[in-house]
Amino acid sequence: MKRLLAVSYVLSLVIVIFGLTMLFPMAVSVLYGDDALFAFKQGLSICLVLGAAMWLATRRFQRELQVRDGFLLVALAWLALPAVAAIPFMLYFPDLSFTDAYFEAVSGLTTTGATIFQGLDTFPPSINIWRGELQWLGGMGILVLAVAILPLLGVGGSQIFKAETPGPMKDTKLTPRITETARGLWQVYFILTLACIGALKLAGMSWLDAVMHAFTTLSLGGFSTHDASYGYFDSPLVEAVTIVFMLLAGLNFGSHFLAFRRLSLVPYRSDPELGWYFLVLAASCAGIALYLWLHGTYADFGTALRYATFNTVSMATTTGYASTDYNQWPIFAPLWMLFLSSFTSCSGSTGSGIKMVRALLLYKQVVREMTRIIHPQAIVPVKLGGNVVPNNVIYAVLAFSFLWMASVVAMTLLLSASGLEIVSAFTAVIACITNTGPGLNEVGPATNYASLTDFQTWVCSFATVLGRLELFTLFILLNPGFWRK
């Protein structure tokens, strides 16, 4: 109980910080004169009152955060903040159920991009900007933001950072102080976002669309201001600019941070994932384009390459934009794109899934086991980037991969048992646990998740958080040993 109260004290501060982020859509509402201002005013008031009440009730339990506290705080925050983020949606859309409002908010914060909304083109600008801002905040992590700007979290900030940050970056000290690292990562993220806004505006977007899509591109989130997503713009230049920034966001932000800090490309050359990342994407884009052309989906290879490249990069990096209804393509192409979403993005990126580094280690482990079968006495170390990978890391990757696949199977069976057609069920789970967004059939790019039942929606909501926190952060709370002193 004391652990929960200590964590609730920090959570109260996070809620207050999160509430203040509603000032931005409030400013947009005033600028555009839309009718959603009241929803954000009331939402901000509720956040401040709730945060203050929690702070007053728990401030005497303030103490240094331990490792277990970090896991508990991250899990509670990513489950609780979507409920707070859903408040403006519920206030502005009075007929919207809490289930659907929560799903939209959690899909935003986890950068999933699956939506239950229709008629986005007619929404108030501030509502759409709020959806985009949720993804932008969730991309780098709202708790990493808290570590960056709240000095009083400095002592236990490393526990939050390790519990929330994906992949090998958990144990990589980019700077001596964790608050300096968090601040530096957010600075790089902010600079790239500004660059993306400028590039999209020059490519032909309005300022509103440029800001919204920069938010959801750098976060690899995929929310749009239009029901047709990038099909609305139908612009090769806009698509090309977005591809560049999706590729950048799919790389390790630790490499971006070091490259910015040193003004050098050397950190990229020493990144063991980078080569495979671009190789897999280039081969997949060319292969899918050739497949579509040969099957007559597009009359010429150039058109096939345009649509294949944008949608493949979007899916592989777990962004989830669509420039066409690829659900109408021959089934191999969209299935391959969904498969790519499971592992292509790099560790330390704003993408999700198993991550390229784990996929590489799994491949190298398979090769090692095959070598051992042929040469039982051989000592075959697994190397990554020229360094020997300890066996405990290999074991952790194997455990993560098994749990990831078991979770996919379990949730697919749950959705199927609830009446959802199997292809829709499987692709919805993959799209949610990889934080990609659109699946196939009933949850394809030309439709959304509005047709799901409440039970199915909650399963998908859980899958988004599970994927964003890389499974163990949530599942470890189910271990009785976690709660023992």
Secondary structure, DSSP 8 states (H G I E B T S, - for coil): -HHHHHHHHHHHHHHHHHHHTTHHHHHHHHHHT-S-HHHHHHHHHHHHHHHHHHHHHHGGG-----HHHHHHHHHHHHHHHHHHHTHHHHHHSTT--HHHHHHHHHHHHTT--------GGGS-HHHHHHHHHHHHHHHH-HHHHHHHH-GGGTTTHHHHHHHHS-GGGGG--SSSSHHHHHHHHHHHHHHHHHHHHHHHHHHT--HHHHHHHHHHHHTT----SSTTGGGTT--HHHHHHHHHHHHHHTS-HHHHHHHHHHT-SHHHHT-TTHHHHHHHHHHHHHHHHHHHHHTTSSSSHHHHHHHHHHHHHHHHTT----SS-GGGS-THHHHHHHHHHTT-S-TTSS--SS-HHHHHHHHHHHHHHHHHHH-TT-----EETTEE--HHHHHHHHHHHHHHHHHHHHHHHHHHHTT--HHHHHHHHHHHHTT----SGGGSTTS-STTS-HHHHHHHHHHHHHHHTTTHHHHGGGSGGGG--
